[in-house]
Amino acid sequence: MKKNKEQVFDINLFKRLLVYIKPYKLVFIGVLVATILIALFGAVRPKILQLAMDNNLANKDIEGFLPYVIIMGVMLLMEVVGQLSFIFYAGWLGQNVVKDVRVKLFNHLLRFKMKYYDNSSVGVLITRAVTDMERIADIFGQGLFTIFRDLLTMIVVSVFMLFMNWKLSLIVFIMLPVVLIATRIFQKYMKKAFEEVRTEVSNLNSFVQ
């Protein structure tokens, strides 16, 4: 039990949850494609802006600006469409997954004997069926895809940086270990705070019931 509390990410539990995505496989793939496109557009847009500045603004070639303006406009339009599709379908996916989990959990609870409910805290059961389910919806809604998008954006931006000036990029990358250590410490305290909030929500539900 102690090991599970200290474990930040349970890969086995995550694999069990992935089973609930199978009925919505096409939507999942669509959201994943939208996530990749958003990450690529966000990373490539500064490069287009740099080319426009270097090739036209520096040479005072205002007429040559038009193609870059059109490219930027098309990219922004596609990024907006991708963002709207991502928000809607990612939320739809998360809510459908959590609905299936809740239905299965409810049917499972119906098979328990009354003695189990006499010995169990009602607040804990409500928290498991409501609050914890919402966290699953957050993961399969936007959380998982947002993490993937940010990682992909970092990779693409890092490649561009190394291609443009690898020496300056290495200086920037020196700070990465510090950021990772700070993130790990922050994650540890956030997990502890989340568990405390969970416990208090369970106590509150028990008191209200």
Summary of the structure (lengths in Angstrom):
residues: 209
radius of gyration: 23.6
end to end distance: 28.0
largest distance: 82.1
contacts: 545
relative contact order: 0.11
helix: 89%
strand: 0%
